[in-house]
Structures are given as C-alpha cells and as structure tokens.
Amino acid sequence: MIVSLIAFAIVIALVFLRLPIGIAMGIVGAIGFVILRDWRWSAGLGPAADSILDVTQNDALSVIPLFIFMGMIIAQSGMANDLYRAAYAVVGRLPGGLAMSTILACGGFSAVSGSSLATAATMSKVALPPMRKYGYHDSLSTASVAAGGTLGILIPPSIILIIYGFLTGQSIGKLFLAGILPGILGILLYLCAVAFVVWRKPEAGPAGDAMSAAEVRSSVIRVIPILILFVIIIGGIYGQIFTADEAAGVGAFGAILISILIGRFSWTGLIEALSQTVKTSVGLFVLLIGADIFNRLITRAGLPGDLLDLVQGAGLEPFSVLAMIIVVYLLLGAVFESLSMITLTVPVFAPLVASLGFFEGDVTGEMALIWFGIIVVVVTEISLITPPIGLNVFVLRSVISDVSTGTIFRGVTPFWAADILRLIILVALPAFALWLPMGVWSFG
C-alpha cells in the first residue's frame, strides 16, 4: 500500500504543477514499474507499451470519437437553438420559465452531445441573451446554464460513462440505460430549484411572453428529428438491436443526415466538427492510456486488495464504506476536474465496491459497479459547480466577462442542493438506476 500511496502523492503533486493528469499518471506508472523491477528499464516499460496497445486497439472505445462527432455536428447545425425554443414554447410563460427552458434544453442537448462542457458553452450563447432581455438576475440566469450543463455527463450518450465502463470493464450499453432515469430526475429537481428561487424572489425570473399555437407547433416540430435520433440510439441499445459502438455509428450518421434534411449542412461545419472531434478524442485517449498504465501499477502494488482487507478488518458495513467514498469524491471535486478525479480514483474504489456484497446474488459485482458508476457521475456533476474549481462555472465565466465568479457560485447553490438530494435518492433506492439495465426493483 505504501508504494501506491507514494504514487498517488506524486501524481497529485504533478497535477498541481500543471502537468496534464493523463501524462502525470503515465509517467508515474511507467517509472513505478521500472523501480519495482529493480530499475530494469526494458522490463519496467513493458506494461506501459501494453497499455498503449490495449487502449488504442480497444474496439469498444471507438464510441468516444463517434459520439463526440455526433455532438459536434448537432452543435454546428444550430439545433441547440431549436431545443431552447421548443422548451420555451412549453414553459417560457411561467415564472422563471426562461431558466426552466434552459434546463430542459440543456437536458435535450446533453442527450446528443455527451459532454458537460460542450453543453454549458453552447447553451450559454443560446439562453443567456433572452434571459438578460427579460431582466433575469445574473445569479439565476448563469446558474441555470452552469447547472444544466452538468446533465451532459449523465444523460446518455455520456463520455464519462464510456470512460467509467472502460476502467471497470462494464457494459457501456447498460451504463447508458442506467443513466436515463437519474438524468430525468436531475432535470425535474433542477426545475424545482428554479421554481424555489422565483418563489422566494419573483423579480429574479420574470415570465416570458406567451407563444401562439402556431409558434408552439412549429417549435416542437423542429426538435422531432433530434428526439427520433435519441430514441433510435437508446431504443436500439435497450432492444439489443445493436451494441453501443454500433449505436455511436448510427448516431454520427444520423446527425449528418438530419443536418442535411433540415438544410443546415455545410462543408465548413463538417470540417470544424471533424477538427474538434480529433482534438477532443486525442486528449481523452492520452488520459485513458495514462490511467491504464497507472492502474496496472496500483494493481501490481496490491492497493485494491489492501483496501478490502482494511475494510473487512475494521468490520465496516457496506453502506458506511460507500458513504466514506462519496465524501472523498465530494472533497476531491472541490480541487480536481471531473475526468481527472474519475480516472485517478475509480480503479481503486471499483474493486472494493464490487466486493462488498451490496446485492444478493451479484457474484461478479456487475450490479454494484453499474449502480456505483451512476453515483460517481452524479457526484462528479456536483463537482462541476462546486467551488473553487467548478469547471462549468469557469467555462461560463470565460463566455460572460461581466458577471463575477462569486455571483455564479451563489446562484448554483439551489441546484447543488438538488444534486445532493438526487444523490441521497440514488443511494437509498439503487433500483432507480438498475431497473432499466437489470430489471431490478429490490436488493439484498
């Protein structure tokens, strides 16, 4: 365990020195193996070479660039505006309706982008101008975008769930299905948070203008292609018509087809989408390679087994251990960005969770790991709006220079509380995440 703790300390130190987390984990993992093998460089670097081959030749990871490309095409075609207008048509005339429209549009855009940062950056350009026009308080308008953007890492297709599936060896399709109901719950709780804010301060979120029946009908019709694409992807996985990587291919092709059919396809947009996809995918694969190298080191050093022995020796109940893990994630989320936190910690905690026996008959720990994956992502969502890092807050701050970071953080407090409530529900009712992928309503 000492070797593993030293390795973690060095990685954290390198991250605080501004070295990318993937490179930091790769360097520490590779040098750690060299040290464990008596400074024999050829033998020590072998696991690093194996990690590079395993990650780059893993067919399941082809979903990453395909889903990223799908989201980029949809963003380039301006469908985010359609989503916002359709949401506004439904709830815009209510108190706080524009903020609620932002939450609904973020949820819809998340379902086809899979990225929290992309959702926050895109929706800030779409939703903030009308909210400012109607005199919304900066705290509510910016917070609704920052919080709504966090939905992008849970509602499938989620890039973080794909990475979690790779790190734990779980089915990406089942993880996607497990994220649907918690994602919908997140949207509903965020809508309640907006309603609470405008109930306390009506002037914070005035109602928007009502739309005519023809305008409502036109706005809803515009988003039908996006809804159909989402249904095809998730319905195909749920019905076992195709696998997650095949669904990614269908989604990417479908996004191009939709942009052509609605007359918004352009070669310039296609080239930009391809360029952004390559940049984002390369960064993620560097992260995954570094995580795999580091994971091999801590496994070789015996940290997962040592943790299990420690827990069993202390006689702790499984839910007590889970509570401590969640607290660790909440603390790490205040200083680490989401992908760094997940790639660094999941390889350590996942074997422990799988071995604690949360579910009767779950011999392999599959149910526990899928449930734990959703919990981890929800905690990660919380970290995206938690000071001092709050990555979504800083993405938004870079777009809106005239609103202070403190104002945005104050505004996200009700949304942060809503996420804590959702986390409690998921821990208390595992079936909420496991029903769709497992057909489970009870646990032992």
Summary of the structure (lengths in Angstrom):
residues: 444
radius of gyration: 22.0
end to end distance: 31.4
largest distance: 75.7
contacts: 1669
relative contact order: 0.15
helix: 79%
strand: 0%
